[in-house]
Each structure stands twice: as C-alpha cells, then as structure tokens.
C-alpha cells in the first residue's frame, strides 16, 4: 500500500470538506476505553539513507543457504532452479493474485493454468483450483467444503497436522454453528502417524472429515489406504495436508 503524505493545509481542507473539526473526531465512534491511548511501542522513523544503512546491516547478518538446515515442519531446504528467478522478473508474474482483468493479465492466467495443471498431476486429481493464499487456509477451506458436502458438523484433526493449520481450522470453524468445539483432536501414535484405531471411536454420523498430514508435521508418512477406507465407511471424507509438494515427487499421490 502506498504512503501518501499530506501537508497540514491539505488535512485542514479535507476536514473542512467533510465537516469534521479534527482528525481525532473521525474516531469518535470508537469507545475511549477500547483505544490504545498511547503511541505504538515501535522505533521512530528513519530517513531514507539511515533506513538503507540499517537494512544493509541486518542483511549482513544473514547466513548463506549453503549451510546445513535442520528446519522442519514444512520449512525444508529446496533447490530453486535459476530459471525461476528469471521468470519472476517478468511483470506478469510479480503477483500471484487472481486477476480481475484477464484481458490485460494473460501471463498471469497462463502461470495459474500451469500451476493448476502441475498440482492436479502431483495430487492425482482431475482438477485443482487456482490456489489459496497458503497451506493453512487451503486445509481450513477443505474442512468447510467437507461440512458442506456431507452436511455434518464435526472435523477430526490429527495432532500430526501443522499446529498453525489446526489453529486456522479452529478459527474458521469458530464463526459457524457449534464453533471450534466441532474440531476434535486426535493424537499420533508412537510411530508418529495416525492409526485407524486412534480415530475409529471418534467416527460417527456427525463427522464430516478427518484431516491428516502427508507427510505430517513430524516428517512421518502414514499409509492412507486403511485410514481412507475406515473414514469413507463412516460416510466422512479424508483431507490430507501436504506442506511440501516436493514430497509428492516421491510419495504416492494421496
């Protein structure tokens, strides 16, 4: 979002045009007890030269990506082909936002089509949508879709799903009838995956879907076949959350 500075004269003119005495008067509808009442606890602003120096100092603290990475939970060391960096320099690929003027965004439309084609291929699905903002919102949307399809309220979520994904599901569900109480958690076994026995007692005619990670948050891979058979037999759907699409180059599509 652009920052548009205004002189005091411009501010006075705008206030006069709308009949407001001061800028503070614009916020009269907000009760005083709910306002912060103090400046934000952030550093003061910097001029451009000082800001560039500060950012350069921060960047110098970064370590090269050639160092051994032990990060997990969906943050893995990936090889990014040099062609990707070059393609991202093209103006039509600056943003992944769905275009509203297709006649002036043919490059973006092509990239979205290629994304859908590849995602459908690696997931083993006939179709794929034009992407969500992130994995967490995609899983939450899948949970809502399962509720709409099955006409059932409950979602079982395995603890092997990324914690932030689980929080997003609970946030989405909190605005629906029954709230986040309709999100039921189930633990992973000693082998790090979800077993049929751990969900069998939870599956009833109120459950819309079981959400599992594939691979899960701990990097473990479950055999989805017996899980899918048990879930489908109960009239529910199986939702898989894959943080790392690279994994599906090796694993069987869910």
N, C-alpha and C positions, 0 to 999 in steps of 0.2 A: 504494500500500500504506500502510495506517495505521501511525503510530508510536505504540506503546503503552508509555509509561514505567512503570517498576517501582521501588518502594522497595527498599532493601536487605533489609528484613524479608520482602517478597514473594519476592525472589530466594532468600533462605535457605529459605523454606518450599518452594519448587519444587524446589530442590536436594535437600532432605531427602526429598521425596516420591519422587524417582527414585533416591535413594541415591548421589548424586554429591557429593563433598566441595567442589568449586569449579566455577566456570563453565569455567575452563581445562581441567578434567578431561573436559569434553564433547568436546574436540577431540584427545584422546589418540590416536585412530585415525589422525590426520594426522601423518606423519613430521615431526619437528622441522626437518629440513633443507629441507623444502618450504614451511615457513611464512615469512611476510614478516619477522617478528622485530623489527618497528619500527612505530610508528604510521603511518597513511597520510599522504602529503605533501599535505594539504589544509588550508585555512584553518580556524581554530577556529570553533565555532558562534556564532551571533548570537542575541540575544533578539529578540522579535517586532518591537519598534519599530525597532531597528537594522537588522533584515533588510528591513523595508519601506522605510526610507530608502535602503538600499543598492540595492534593486531599482528604486526610483524614479530614482536617479542613473544606473543602467545604461539604463533605458528612455529617459531624456532624450537619450542618445547616438544613438538610432535616427534614421535619416533617413526622411522620408516616402516612400511608394511612388510618389509622383508623379515622382520623379527618374528620369532615363533609365537603363534597366537594360541592361547588356551581358552579363549572365549567360547561359550556355547550358547545354548538356549536360543538358537536361531541366528546368532551372530558368528558366522564362520568365515574362515579365510577363503576367499574366492579369487579365481583368476578372471580378470576382466580383459577381454581382447582389446588391443589398441583401436580396433575399428569402432568400438562403442564410443570412445571419447571423441572420435572424429565425427561420428553421426550426431552426437549430442550438440555439436557446434552449429548444426543446421537449425535455422529459425523455426521450422515447423515442428521440431522435436524439443523445443525449450520446455514445454509443459505437457504433462500427461492428462490434463483436464479435458473432459469430454467436450468437444467443440459444439457451439450452438449455431455457427455459420459454416456449414460444411462446404459451401462453395468457395470459401477462402481458406480452408484448412485441409486440403486434400492430402498433404503429407502426414498430418496427424491422423486422419482417417485410415491411411494405409498402415501406419505404425500400430494403431489399435487393432486393425484386422489381423496383422501379423501376430500381435500378442495373443489375440483370441485363438488363432489357429494353433500356435505352439502350445498354449495352455491346455486346449482341448486334447491335443495329441498326447502330452505327457500325463494328463489326468485320466485318459481313456474315456473321455466324454464326447458325445456327438457335437455339443455346443459349449461355449463359455461366454460369460458376459464381458462387457467392455471394461472390466476391472473395478475393484473397490479402491478406497484410499489406502488401506493397509490390511494385513492379515487378521488383526483383531476385529475390525469392523466386518470383514468378509465372513468370519466364523459367526459373529453375532447375527448377521443378516441370514445366514444359513439356518440358525436356530429359529429365527422368526418365520422363515419360509416353512420349516418343518411343522411349526404350530399351525400355520395357515392350511397346509396340505392335509395334515392328519386331524385337524380340529381338536387337538389335545393341548393341555396347558404346560406340562412339565418337560424340562430338559435335564437329562443326566449328563454331567460333565466330569470327565476323569481328571484326577489331580495331575496326570501327566501332560495335560494341556498347559500351554504357557500361562503363567499367572495373570499377565496383563490381558490375555484373551478372555480368561474367565471373568475378570473384573468388567470387561466390556460387555460380555454376555449379561452379567448381572445388572449392569447399568441400563442396557436396552430393555431387559425384562421388567425393571422397576417401574416403568411407565405403563405397564399393561396390567390387566386384571389379575390379581393374585400376587403381583410384584415379584421381587427377587426370590421370594420363598419357593417359587416354582423352579428354581435352579437347584438341583440336587447333586451334591459332590460324591464321588466315589474314589477310593484310594487305589493306587497301583500296588501290585504285588511285590514280593521280594526280588523278582526278576526285573522290576522296573516297568512292567507293562500291565495293561488292564486285562483281566481274565474274565471268562464267561461267568464263573461262579461269583465274582465280585459284583456283577450287575444283575444276575438272574433274579434275585429277590426284590430288586428295585423296579423291574419292568412290570408295568401293569397297564390297564387301558387308559391311564391318564398321561402316559409318557409319549411325547412326540418324537424325541430323538435322543441318541447317545452321541456325545462329542468326544472324540479321542484324538490324540496327536499321532502323526505318521510321517516321520519319526516324532517321538514325543519330546517334551521339554528336557528330558534326561538323555536324549540321544538313543533311546531304546526303540526297537521296532516290534510291534505286535503282529501276530498272524490274524488278519482281519476276517478271514473266512468264518471261523466259528462264531465270532462276535456278530458279524453281519447276519448269519443265519438265525441266531438267537434273538437279535433285535427285530429283524423282519418278521419272525414268527409271532412276536408280540404286537405286530402292527405298527411298529415305530420305524424311524429312519436312522441310518448311521451316517454321522457327519465326521469327516476327517479333516484335521487342521495340519497343513504342511507349511511350516515356516520357511523351509529351504527347498525351493523347487529343484535344485541340483540333485537332491536325494532321489528324485523320481527318475533320474537317468540310470540309476542302479536298481532301485526297488520296483516291484510290480505296481502298476497304477492302481490306486485304491478303487 
